[in-house]
Amino acid sequence: MDGRRAANRAMGAFRWAATGPTVTYGVMAVCCAVFLVSPVSGLHPGYGGGEGALAAQSAYFERWGVIPVELTRAAPGSPPTLLTALFVHGNWLHLLGNMLFLHVFGAMAEERMGQLEFLLFYLGTGALALFGYAAAHAGSGQTLVGASGAISGVLGAFLFLFPRARVTSLFPFLFFLPLRFPAWIVLVFWFALQWLAASGAGEGGVGVAYLAHLVGFALGFLYAWGRFHRTDRVKVQSAGTEGDSQP
């Protein structure tokens, strides 16, 4: 049985090596394409400028984002915004930050789970993270968009699956020097920042659904624990990890 399991794992690794992290790159491509053709990018002349562009952006977010107060009374046939919102971003910084995190942590998580499972995990975790925020703020009219909840789920799964992996990170209080840290330090630090921001300790969190980040992270970690706790977690060497290649 162990030999067969090892053979299946080796075959899966071979198939993944041949195709690469297609789901991770595919999600990144869709997010970027959606953003570029949206009124938010500022690149589409059809939306005009000034108040017209702002109105188009507002309508775009309301159409494809999640509004907690409207979620429970959505009309039949309305767009499934818990999923569409995962591919909508509020500005260039929002998009690029999410794509960087997905690029650094998504490929290894996809390799461990497999492509189909990773895709379902990503979409499910993201939708549940948005729903968790909406349930906690049922009276809120703030529109929620972005892949942050889904990517937070990837981070949580990564923490369980690859606790010894090393990633290159930039910390503001270290003058943004690119330094290598074990993934568990980076992710625990990230989680603490989200917790403080969600608790109102930060002044810069207005309009950011930090609670969705926490829900996604917890769901991702719990899923990875439930799915893989009976198997050995991958021991990644200090060299050659996915994150080490990042700027």
Backbone bond lengths (Angstrom), bond angles and torsions (degrees), N, CA, C in turn:
res aa  C-N    CA-C-N  psi(-1)  N-CA   C-N-CA  omega(-1)  CA-C   N-CA-C  phi
1 M - - - 1.463 - - 1.522 111.14 -
2 D 1.356 116.06 -45.06 1.457 118.94 178.67 1.516 111.49 -62.99
3 G 1.351 116.29 -38.36 1.456 119.97 178.55 1.521 111.58 -64.37
4 R 1.340 116.18 -41.27 1.458 119.10 178.80 1.524 110.91 -66.09
5 R 1.334 116.36 -41.53 1.463 119.58 178.51 1.525 110.75 -62.22
6 A 1.323 116.81 -41.62 1.463 120.00 178.56 1.513 111.12 -64.81
7 A 1.347 116.75 -38.58 1.461 120.54 179.17 1.524 110.74 -66.14
8 N 1.332 116.26 -42.51 1.464 119.50 178.41 1.517 111.18 -63.31
9 R 1.342 116.01 -40.24 1.462 119.59 179.20 1.525 110.48 -65.65
10 A 1.340 116.41 -40.64 1.464 119.37 178.93 1.522 111.05 -65.20
11 M 1.343 116.92 -39.91 1.456 119.92 177.92 1.510 111.21 -64.99
12 G 1.355 116.89 -40.28 1.456 120.09 177.24 1.514 111.67 -63.31
13 A 1.328 116.36 -40.40 1.463 120.31 178.43 1.520 110.93 -64.93
14 F 1.339 116.13 -36.82 1.470 119.55 178.88 1.527 110.87 -65.84
15 R 1.340 115.94 -44.13 1.466 119.13 179.19 1.512 110.88 -63.24
16 W 1.347 116.53 -40.55 1.463 119.61 -179.64 1.525 110.57 -65.97
17 A 1.343 116.64 -40.15 1.459 119.80 179.50 1.519 111.35 -63.38
18 A 1.335 115.92 -31.82 1.461 119.73 -179.31 1.520 112.33 -74.18
19 T 1.341 116.98 -34.47 1.463 120.48 -176.52 1.511 113.10 -101.68
20 G 1.338 118.04 -25.59 1.455 120.98 -177.18 1.520 111.53 79.63
21 P 1.315 117.11 -179.74 1.474 121.55 -178.63 1.529 110.38 -77.08
22 T 1.322 116.13 71.64 1.462 120.24 -172.94 1.524 112.42 -64.92
23 V 1.319 117.46 -35.07 1.461 119.61 179.51 1.520 110.49 -67.90
24 T 1.321 116.86 -45.95 1.466 120.57 178.84 1.521 110.73 -58.31
25 Y 1.329 116.59 -49.96 1.460 119.68 -179.34 1.526 111.23 -68.66
26 G 1.326 116.96 -33.85 1.455 119.99 178.38 1.515 112.17 -65.20
27 V 1.340 116.65 -44.08 1.460 120.52 177.41 1.525 110.53 -62.82
28 M 1.323 116.42 -42.09 1.461 119.75 177.75 1.526 111.03 -60.66
29 A 1.329 116.86 -42.45 1.465 121.03 -179.20 1.522 111.18 -64.68
30 V 1.332 116.77 -42.28 1.463 119.85 179.58 1.523 110.86 -65.25
31 C 1.324 116.97 -44.64 1.464 120.21 179.07 1.528 110.97 -59.29
32 C 1.315 116.61 -43.91 1.463 120.53 -179.04 1.528 110.68 -67.33
33 A 1.333 117.35 -42.56 1.463 120.50 -179.52 1.525 110.97 -64.21
34 V 1.330 116.61 -43.94 1.465 120.69 178.86 1.520 110.41 -60.61
35 F 1.324 116.11 -42.75 1.463 119.52 -179.12 1.522 111.48 -65.82
36 L 1.308 117.64 -42.28 1.462 121.05 -175.12 1.528 112.62 -65.23
37 V 1.331 117.36 -32.98 1.468 119.50 -179.77 1.521 112.26 -92.12
38 S 1.325 117.20 -1.14 1.461 120.75 -178.29 1.525 110.70 -85.34
39 P 1.336 117.90 164.62 1.470 120.01 176.70 1.518 113.33 -70.43
40 V 1.336 116.73 -10.15 1.467 120.11 -176.98 1.523 111.38 -77.07
41 S 1.307 117.78 -30.22 1.464 120.26 -175.17 1.520 112.22 -69.59
42 G 1.314 117.52 -25.59 1.456 120.88 -176.53 1.510 113.98 77.02
43 L 1.335 117.60 8.86 1.458 121.56 -176.96 1.524 113.34 -99.23
44 H 1.334 117.18 -10.55 1.462 120.81 -176.32 1.518 109.29 -97.47
45 P 1.329 118.68 111.62 1.468 120.55 -176.27 1.516 113.78 -66.70
46 G 1.320 117.54 -19.35 1.454 120.50 -177.84 1.512 114.02 -65.34
47 Y 1.323 117.31 -20.51 1.461 120.26 -178.76 1.525 112.64 -87.16
48 G 1.329 115.63 -7.21 1.452 119.03 178.84 1.512 112.31 70.25
49 G 1.321 115.58 -154.16 1.455 120.39 -179.15 1.513 110.62 -142.49
50 G 1.312 115.65 179.62 1.450 121.18 177.88 1.515 112.96 64.70
51 E 1.337 116.09 -136.46 1.453 121.18 -176.95 1.527 112.08 -65.39
52 G 1.324 116.46 -31.91 1.458 119.16 178.13 1.520 112.14 -63.12
53 A 1.337 116.25 -42.28 1.461 120.41 178.73 1.526 110.89 -66.74
54 L 1.330 117.07 -39.92 1.467 120.48 179.07 1.525 111.19 -64.92
55 A 1.326 116.37 -39.47 1.459 119.74 177.73 1.524 110.96 -65.08
56 A 1.338 116.60 -39.92 1.459 120.42 178.58 1.523 111.24 -64.54
57 Q 1.324 116.72 -39.72 1.460 120.62 178.29 1.525 111.07 -64.85
58 S 1.337 116.40 -44.07 1.460 120.27 179.61 1.524 111.07 -61.02
59 A 1.327 116.26 -44.95 1.466 120.31 179.10 1.522 110.98 -64.72
60 Y 1.323 116.39 -36.59 1.473 121.81 179.87 1.523 110.32 -63.95
61 F 1.323 117.71 -46.51 1.461 121.04 179.49 1.523 111.62 -64.93
62 E 1.319 117.13 -41.92 1.458 120.28 -179.54 1.528 111.49 -66.75
63 R 1.317 116.02 -32.82 1.462 119.89 -179.16 1.520 112.48 -71.68
64 W 1.317 117.24 -43.47 1.457 121.06 -170.91 1.522 114.11 -111.79
65 G 1.330 118.35 -7.37 1.454 121.30 178.81 1.517 112.06 -93.56
66 V 1.317 115.50 179.59 1.462 122.78 179.84 1.522 108.49 -105.19
67 I 1.329 116.17 124.92 1.453 122.10 174.25 1.521 106.68 -112.43
68 P 1.334 118.28 110.91 1.470 120.52 -172.94 1.522 114.78 -51.75
69 V 1.328 116.81 -43.11 1.462 118.89 -175.71 1.521 111.83 -66.79
70 E 1.326 116.96 -22.46 1.462 120.41 -178.98 1.526 112.97 -99.93
71 L 1.318 117.08 -9.09 1.462 119.68 -172.67 1.523 111.93 -63.94
72 T 1.323 117.40 -44.38 1.465 120.42 -175.07 1.519 112.77 -77.25
73 R 1.329 117.54 -13.33 1.461 118.87 178.92 1.530 111.41 -119.34
74 A 1.325 115.58 31.28 1.468 119.84 179.14 1.522 109.82 -64.47
75 A 1.317 116.13 136.99 1.462 121.00 -179.41 1.517 110.30 -73.55
76 P 1.354 117.57 148.66 1.467 119.57 176.31 1.527 110.62 -58.10
77 G 1.310 115.22 137.64 1.451 119.67 -179.79 1.508 114.48 88.58
78 S 1.340 116.91 -3.90 1.459 119.57 177.44 1.519 109.04 -72.02
79 P 1.340 118.62 155.71 1.463 120.68 -176.65 1.525 111.94 -62.36
80 P 1.326 117.71 142.18 1.476 121.04 179.80 1.525 110.66 -73.11
81 T 1.325 116.43 78.16 1.461 119.98 -168.70 1.527 113.56 -67.71
82 L 1.326 118.82 -19.38 1.458 118.93 176.32 1.524 111.06 -61.92
83 L 1.329 116.91 -25.06 1.463 121.08 176.97 1.518 111.75 -97.36
84 T 1.321 117.17 -43.46 1.464 118.81 -178.07 1.519 111.84 -63.99
85 A 1.331 116.29 -32.85 1.462 119.63 -178.80 1.525 112.08 -62.72
86 L 1.328 117.33 -23.53 1.459 121.24 -178.94 1.524 112.36 -68.60
87 F 1.325 117.46 -16.07 1.458 120.95 -177.53 1.528 112.57 -111.66
88 V 1.330 116.32 8.87 1.466 122.20 -179.88 1.519 108.54 -110.83
89 H 1.333 117.05 135.80 1.461 121.32 -179.83 1.521 111.03 -129.48
90 G 1.332 114.46 151.79 1.453 119.85 -170.94 1.511 115.63 -82.22
91 N 1.324 118.17 -25.19 1.461 121.47 179.32 1.529 108.36 -165.94
92 W 1.324 115.46 178.23 1.468 120.32 -177.55 1.527 111.83 -61.73
93 L 1.334 117.53 -42.27 1.462 120.25 -178.50 1.517 111.00 -64.71
94 H 1.324 116.17 -40.93 1.459 121.23 177.36 1.526 110.72 -58.65
95 L 1.323 116.37 -46.83 1.463 121.10 -179.80 1.516 111.77 -64.25
96 L 1.328 117.12 -52.37 1.463 120.63 -174.24 1.527 111.59 -65.36
97 G 1.330 117.69 -38.09 1.459 120.11 177.55 1.519 111.81 -62.51
98 N 1.337 116.57 -45.65 1.465 119.92 178.92 1.523 112.05 -64.50
99 M 1.323 116.39 -42.07 1.461 119.02 -178.51 1.526 111.74 -67.11
100 L 1.326 117.07 -33.49 1.459 119.78 177.16 1.522 110.49 -64.06
101 F 1.323 117.25 -47.01 1.462 120.43 179.45 1.525 110.89 -63.27
102 L 1.330 116.83 -41.22 1.463 119.22 179.66 1.518 111.13 -65.22
103 H 1.327 117.19 -38.76 1.464 120.83 179.63 1.531 111.18 -65.85
104 V 1.327 116.82 -40.81 1.460 120.49 -176.61 1.523 111.44 -70.86
105 F 1.328 116.79 -43.79 1.463 119.95 -171.00 1.527 114.02 -105.17
106 G 1.333 117.94 -18.46 1.451 119.01 -172.86 1.516 114.96 -73.36
107 A 1.327 117.43 -38.23 1.458 120.09 -172.91 1.530 112.13 -62.49
108 M 1.332 116.63 -44.65 1.469 119.18 -178.35 1.521 111.38 -69.86
109 A 1.340 116.75 -36.43 1.462 119.11 176.62 1.517 110.70 -66.00
110 E 1.328 116.87 -38.83 1.463 120.77 177.63 1.526 110.91 -64.47
111 E 1.312 117.07 -41.60 1.467 120.29 178.76 1.522 110.62 -60.55
112 R 1.324 117.05 -40.64 1.468 120.80 -177.50 1.522 111.35 -70.63
113 M 1.340 116.83 -40.27 1.471 120.15 -175.31 1.521 112.72 -85.01
114 G 1.314 116.42 -32.83 1.456 120.33 -168.38 1.518 109.19 98.69
115 Q 1.311 116.10 155.81 1.453 120.63 -169.19 1.524 113.28 -66.51
116 L 1.323 117.66 -49.49 1.462 120.00 -177.25 1.526 110.78 -65.93
117 E 1.315 116.63 -45.88 1.460 119.74 179.89 1.526 110.85 -62.10
118 F 1.330 116.62 -40.03 1.463 119.71 -179.95 1.522 110.62 -64.76
119 L 1.325 117.30 -40.86 1.463 120.48 179.70 1.527 110.52 -62.58
120 L 1.342 116.98 -47.29 1.454 120.48 179.33 1.524 111.04 -64.53
121 F 1.322 115.84 -39.28 1.464 120.70 177.19 1.522 110.75 -61.61
122 Y 1.312 116.90 -45.74 1.463 121.80 -178.25 1.528 110.92 -61.69
123 L 1.328 116.59 -50.15 1.461 120.23 -178.61 1.527 111.53 -66.72
124 G 1.327 116.73 -43.32 1.458 120.24 -178.52 1.517 112.62 -65.60
125 T 1.328 116.22 -44.97 1.455 119.92 179.89 1.526 111.01 -64.15
126 G 1.336 115.99 -42.49 1.455 119.48 179.39 1.517 112.39 -62.63
127 A 1.335 116.86 -44.78 1.463 120.38 179.91 1.526 111.09 -64.56
128 L 1.326 117.66 -42.06 1.454 120.69 179.88 1.523 111.96 -68.03
129 A 1.327 117.11 -33.96 1.462 120.28 177.56 1.532 110.50 -64.39
130 L 1.336 116.33 -44.34 1.466 119.89 177.31 1.527 110.74 -65.26
131 F 1.327 116.57 -40.65 1.461 119.90 179.21 1.527 111.04 -65.02
132 G 1.341 116.32 -38.10 1.461 119.39 178.29 1.513 112.01 -61.98
133 Y 1.339 116.12 -42.18 1.463 119.28 177.19 1.523 110.30 -65.11
134 A 1.338 116.84 -44.14 1.459 120.48 -178.96 1.522 111.55 -62.81
135 A 1.335 117.41 -38.12 1.459 120.54 179.29 1.523 111.41 -66.77
136 A 1.330 116.73 -35.36 1.465 120.53 179.87 1.519 112.42 -77.99
137 H 1.340 117.13 -19.29 1.469 122.13 -179.69 1.533 108.32 -129.99
138 A 1.326 114.80 57.03 1.459 120.10 -172.36 1.521 112.82 -62.06
139 G 1.309 118.52 -24.64 1.449 120.73 -179.18 1.509 114.46 -94.30
140 S 1.325 117.22 5.49 1.459 120.93 -175.81 1.526 111.27 -80.02
141 G 1.324 115.60 138.71 1.455 120.77 174.40 1.508 112.75 -100.62
142 Q 1.337 117.19 6.85 1.460 121.23 179.40 1.527 110.39 -71.10
143 T 1.315 116.58 133.41 1.459 121.32 179.74 1.527 110.07 -83.05
144 L 1.332 116.39 131.40 1.458 122.05 179.63 1.518 109.37 -104.84
145 V 1.313 116.78 126.88 1.461 121.97 175.64 1.527 108.59 -139.88
146 G 1.324 115.56 159.97 1.455 120.43 173.48 1.511 113.24 115.50
147 A 1.324 114.22 159.04 1.463 122.08 -178.64 1.515 112.81 -89.76
148 S 1.330 117.92 8.31 1.460 120.55 -171.92 1.521 112.90 -59.33
149 G 1.347 117.96 -40.81 1.454 119.68 179.69 1.514 112.47 -63.45
150 A 1.342 116.35 -42.70 1.461 120.30 178.82 1.525 111.08 -66.84
151 I 1.334 116.45 -42.51 1.460 119.92 -179.61 1.525 110.20 -68.35
152 S 1.326 117.49 -33.57 1.466 119.80 174.61 1.523 110.42 -61.87
153 G 1.333 116.77 -36.58 1.458 120.10 174.69 1.516 111.91 -62.65
154 V 1.327 116.76 -39.52 1.464 120.88 176.31 1.526 110.04 -62.70
155 L 1.328 117.17 -40.41 1.465 120.21 179.19 1.520 111.11 -63.92
156 G 1.328 116.51 -42.38 1.460 119.42 178.78 1.515 111.87 -62.69
157 A 1.333 116.66 -43.55 1.464 119.91 177.81 1.520 110.93 -64.33
158 F 1.320 116.58 -40.21 1.463 120.93 179.77 1.526 110.74 -61.62
159 L 1.325 116.89 -40.16 1.463 120.32 -179.87 1.516 111.16 -59.51
160 F 1.329 117.22 -40.79 1.460 119.08 179.11 1.522 111.60 -74.09
161 L 1.330 116.40 -42.37 1.462 120.05 -172.26 1.521 113.28 -76.88
162 F 1.328 117.49 -35.35 1.460 121.22 -174.02 1.534 111.17 -131.92
163 P 1.312 118.42 59.36 1.471 119.52 -175.46 1.525 113.66 -65.29
164 R 1.331 117.09 -21.96 1.471 119.56 -177.13 1.525 113.20 -99.50
165 A 1.318 116.63 -0.66 1.468 118.83 177.15 1.525 109.26 -63.41
166 R 1.321 115.97 151.66 1.460 121.11 178.56 1.524 108.85 -114.10
167 V 1.306 115.97 134.29 1.465 121.24 -179.01 1.521 108.73 -127.36
168 T 1.311 115.28 150.95 1.457 121.20 177.52 1.513 109.04 -90.07
169 S 1.335 116.56 125.89 1.454 120.95 -174.03 1.514 110.59 -133.48
170 L 1.336 113.75 157.96 1.462 121.79 177.20 1.523 108.24 -115.08
171 F 1.339 116.11 123.50 1.454 120.49 177.64 1.521 109.20 -114.90
172 P 1.351 118.16 128.70 1.466 120.57 -177.45 1.524 113.75 -56.94
173 F 1.353 116.59 -40.68 1.461 118.56 -176.57 1.528 112.43 -74.73
174 L 1.320 117.00 -5.43 1.470 121.44 173.64 1.527 110.09 -108.54
175 F 1.343 115.92 28.00 1.469 123.50 176.15 1.526 112.01 59.87
176 F 1.350 116.29 30.86 1.465 122.67 176.08 1.530 112.78 58.49
177 L 1.334 116.43 28.07 1.452 119.11 175.97 1.529 109.26 -73.52
178 P 1.327 118.33 134.92 1.468 120.16 178.24 1.528 110.31 -75.23
179 L 1.316 116.22 108.16 1.451 121.80 -177.71 1.523 109.79 -123.04
180 R 1.333 115.49 148.56 1.460 121.14 179.95 1.518 109.92 -93.11
181 F 1.346 114.73 130.65 1.457 121.29 178.58 1.522 108.70 -133.86
182 P 1.336 117.43 155.11 1.462 119.18 169.40 1.523 109.71 -59.46
183 A 1.313 116.65 143.40 1.464 120.77 -176.13 1.513 111.66 -58.62
184 W 1.338 117.95 -34.91 1.457 118.69 -176.04 1.522 111.24 -66.53
185 I 1.332 118.16 -31.75 1.465 120.27 177.22 1.522 110.46 -68.72
186 V 1.337 116.44 -46.02 1.466 120.94 -179.85 1.522 110.53 -61.20
187 L 1.324 117.36 -45.49 1.452 120.53 -174.21 1.520 112.20 -75.00
188 V 1.326 118.11 -36.38 1.472 119.97 175.28 1.525 110.13 -65.45
189 F 1.339 116.96 -40.09 1.461 120.91 176.79 1.527 110.06 -63.28
190 W 1.318 117.19 -43.59 1.460 121.55 178.07 1.526 110.47 -60.82
191 F 1.332 116.69 -44.97 1.460 120.26 -179.21 1.522 110.51 -62.59
192 A 1.327 117.51 -40.33 1.468 120.77 179.43 1.526 110.83 -62.75
193 L 1.323 117.10 -40.37 1.465 120.40 178.23 1.527 110.65 -63.68
194 Q 1.338 116.93 -41.76 1.459 119.59 178.65 1.522 111.31 -64.29
195 W 1.327 115.72 -38.22 1.464 120.35 -179.77 1.526 110.54 -65.28
196 L 1.315 116.55 -45.00 1.461 120.13 179.04 1.526 111.04 -63.29
197 A 1.327 116.08 -42.13 1.460 119.69 -179.87 1.523 110.84 -66.20
198 A 1.339 117.07 -41.82 1.460 120.52 179.35 1.517 111.77 -66.16
199 S 1.336 116.45 -26.99 1.462 121.13 179.33 1.516 112.52 -83.53
200 G 1.347 116.95 -2.28 1.450 120.57 179.11 1.504 114.04 89.57
201 A 1.363 117.26 11.72 1.454 118.86 -179.19 1.511 111.96 -76.69
202 G 1.333 117.69 -21.87 1.457 120.62 -178.75 1.508 111.33 -101.24
203 E 1.314 116.68 146.61 1.454 121.27 -179.22 1.523 111.88 -90.98
204 G 1.330 116.94 -12.92 1.453 119.20 -174.18 1.512 114.19 -98.88
205 G 1.347 117.33 13.71 1.447 119.64 -173.92 1.503 115.09 -94.77
206 V 1.327 119.66 8.08 1.452 121.66 -178.03 1.528 109.23 -62.46
207 G 1.333 115.83 127.99 1.450 120.32 177.90 1.517 114.36 84.49
208 V 1.312 118.69 1.31 1.459 122.79 179.24 1.523 108.48 -110.08
209 A 1.331 117.35 127.09 1.464 122.01 -176.56 1.527 109.91 -84.63
210 Y 1.332 116.09 72.86 1.462 119.48 -178.15 1.522 111.97 -62.01
211 L 1.321 117.17 -32.34 1.460 118.83 179.07 1.520 111.22 -61.49
212 A 1.329 117.19 -35.74 1.468 120.55 176.64 1.520 110.54 -62.92
213 H 1.342 116.90 -35.90 1.464 120.36 177.00 1.533 110.19 -62.69
214 L 1.326 116.32 -44.92 1.462 120.28 -178.75 1.518 111.33 -65.39
215 V 1.340 116.22 -42.58 1.458 119.94 179.13 1.530 110.37 -62.90
216 G 1.333 116.65 -45.81 1.460 119.89 179.60 1.518 112.11 -61.47
217 F 1.327 116.66 -43.91 1.462 121.06 -179.60 1.529 110.45 -61.47
218 A 1.329 116.68 -46.53 1.463 120.51 -179.28 1.528 111.00 -63.86
219 L 1.323 116.73 -42.39 1.459 119.78 179.24 1.527 111.04 -63.85
220 G 1.335 116.57 -41.72 1.455 119.53 179.20 1.514 112.68 -62.92
221 F 1.324 116.29 -43.66 1.465 120.24 179.46 1.526 110.42 -64.41
222 L 1.331 116.95 -45.07 1.460 120.70 -178.54 1.528 111.35 -65.83
223 Y 1.328 116.40 -38.04 1.466 118.71 177.92 1.521 110.64 -63.45
224 A 1.333 116.57 -46.53 1.461 119.97 -179.65 1.516 110.63 -62.85
225 W 1.333 116.72 -39.03 1.466 119.89 178.37 1.520 110.32 -64.22
226 G 1.332 117.17 -47.51 1.452 119.99 -179.03 1.518 112.60 -66.09
227 R 1.315 116.17 -33.71 1.468 120.25 -175.67 1.519 112.60 -83.32
228 F 1.334 117.65 -34.16 1.460 119.75 -169.62 1.526 114.09 -124.19
229 H 1.329 119.45 5.11 1.466 118.20 -173.53 1.522 112.82 -68.53
230 R 1.333 117.48 -18.70 1.466 120.24 178.41 1.518 112.38 -88.56
231 T 1.306 116.45 -4.69 1.463 120.62 176.23 1.514 108.51 -112.59
232 D 1.304 115.49 163.65 1.461 119.69 -179.64 1.511 110.03 -70.86
233 R 1.349 114.82 133.90 1.451 118.39 172.38 1.520 108.96 -73.21
234 V 1.326 115.82 149.31 1.457 120.65 -174.98 1.517 109.72 -73.00
235 K 1.320 115.63 128.21 1.456 120.98 176.36 1.526 108.57 -96.07
236 V 1.315 114.87 103.06 1.459 120.31 -176.32 1.516 108.94 -88.79
237 Q 1.314 115.77 132.73 1.454 120.57 177.67 1.522 109.83 -68.56
238 S 1.341 116.58 161.09 1.454 121.11 -176.19 1.521 112.53 -68.78
239 A 1.321 117.16 -16.60 1.468 120.19 178.19 1.518 108.70 -113.25
240 G 1.324 114.38 150.91 1.450 120.45 172.00 1.507 114.85 82.46
241 T 1.323 120.49 14.88 1.453 120.79 177.47 1.501 109.54 -79.82
242 E 1.333 114.97 160.60 1.469 121.07 -179.18 1.514 111.02 -58.96
243 G 1.351 115.99 -42.63 1.444 118.86 -175.66 1.521 114.08 -68.55
244 D 1.311 117.89 -24.37 1.457 119.95 -176.54 1.520 112.53 -68.14
245 S 1.314 117.63 -17.11 1.448 119.45 -179.10 1.518 113.12 -87.82
246 Q 1.343 116.41 -0.78 1.450 119.19 -176.62 1.518 110.91 -84.70
247 P 1.372 116.16 152.19 1.461 119.12 179.33 1.503 111.70 -70.82
